[in-house]
Amino acid sequence: MDDVPGFCQQIMGATGTVFEHVRRDLAAIPGGLSYELRSLVRNVALHEAGPDDHVIECERYGIPQARHRTVVLAIRSDLARMRRNGLLVPSDAKATVTHVLRGMPRIRGRLIHDESGSGWREAVRAAPGAVRGWGALGEGRVLSEMAEAIGSISRLGCPGNGFTPWTTTFEDGAADVAGWLDVPELGGVIQHEARAVLPADVARYMFAAAYAWCFRESPALEVFPRSLFGDRGTGLDSGVTLAPGFGRYRVQCAHRPSTPVLAHISKEGHGFIHPDPGQARSLTVREAARLQTFPDDYFFEGNRTAQYTQVARSIPPWIAKQVAGIVHGILGVP
């Protein structure tokens, strides 16, 4: 059974939580069968285990993403006495966004109806002007970072494509997950292409990434310069209700695991801004797949929206493999 942690804590009327219902249902299956529910992360007595004892915090086990999921292992009671328990082994160090993304090809962002890239470059060069006069204490540092990023855009040739010849490299510190992701014989990177955005979003992405680079955290909506939202402002002072997404601009900070890759990435990338200010874009399908720990040769079918959806609505394969190893050991299969 898999779901977000809150699932097992939900109340079902006056009869208890969902988790308690699962326990009762597995203890009273027709035919006299029953199951023991075991934790994959804590060595606790079976009768004492609660919902929190089944939450897998993926970032503790080599996943470069802070994805928390509830996984309950059920073993038939007549076999449970003969089967040893197994637990996931925490990694020595956390895998971060940098560990799995930095060695990928750098690509430029793109604008809607701008295949040449000239409009995107113009939007990047104009971005500091929208930030200048911000008035915050860190304005100088952020503008300096944005200026440095502008100096690098001439080296970004294209917005990516279906296949890019490339020799993948990984940052030190994530050897286990790197070995799982890397497929050298592929000879490149697949499905690594920037999605098109509006010119205003280029400036927002660039500012947010530069801010995160300087201060090691994604800027909250209250931090954004009002000028980046045009005549509408941010709505914080005037009470204006902004379009959905205006409050969801988030950079995936380079030095830590990413936030969960959720299904709304298939609709827009505001919550998944790349940490490199010079690229001024959101994550590609392949970058999202790496954060989810899909091996580099795993191909996602359909259009780009469908591909993002497939990435997001999944359990990280590297966690699934570790869980499968525990189940394999419990079954005692050669």
Disulfide bonds with the S-S distance in Angstrom:
none
